[in-house]
């Protein structure tokens, strides 16, 4: 959820980052820039999810 908060902050006020690229791409009607940003965001979010899942499994150890 934290990555979503960061991206939302970038949508609103940033001049750099994935959120900025997505917003900029939508303003200039560059679909490849928008989709590239969304795909990159999905990959980063998936990696972070599985990293937290692996750490949680190590800590909890059923």
C-alpha positions in Angstrom: 0.0 0.0 0.0 2.9 2.3 0.6 4.0 2.2 -3.1 0.5 3.3 -4.1 0.7 6.3 -1.7 4.1 7.3 -3.2 2.8 7.1 -6.7 -0.3 9.1 -5.8 1.9 11.8 -4.4 3.9 11.8 -7.6 0.7 12.2 -9.6 -0.1 15.4 -7.7 3.1 17.3 -7.1 6.3 15.6 -8.5 8.5 16.5 -11.4 10.2 13.0 -11.4 9.2 9.4 -11.0 6.8 6.8 -12.3 3.7 8.8 -11.4 5.0 11.9 -13.1 5.7 9.9 -16.3 2.2 8.4 -16.3 0.6 11.8 -15.9 2.9 13.5 -18.4 2.3 10.7 -20.9 -1.5 11.1 -20.5 -1.2 14.9 -21.0 0.7 14.6 -24.3 -1.4 11.6 -25.5 1.6 9.2 -25.5 0.1 5.8 -24.8 3.4 3.9 -24.8 4.7 6.2 -22.0 1.6 5.7 -19.9 1.5 1.9 -20.4 5.2 1.6 -19.8 4.8 3.4 -16.5 1.8 1.3 -15.5 3.6 -1.9 -16.4 6.7 -0.8 -14.5 4.6 0.1 -11.5 2.9 -3.3 -11.6 6.3 -5.1 -11.7 7.7 -3.1 -8.8 4.6 -3.6 -6.7 4.7 -7.4 -7.4 8.3 -7.7 -6.4 7.7 -5.7 -3.2 4.7 -7.9 -2.4 6.6 -11.1 -2.7 9.6 -9.7 -0.8 7.3 -8.8 2.1 5.6 -12.2 1.9 9.0 -14.0 2.0 10.1 -11.9 5.0 6.8 -12.6 6.8 7.3 -16.4 6.3 10.8 -16.2 7.7 9.7 -14.3 10.8 6.5 -16.2 11.6 7.7 -19.8 10.9 4.7 -22.0 11.5 
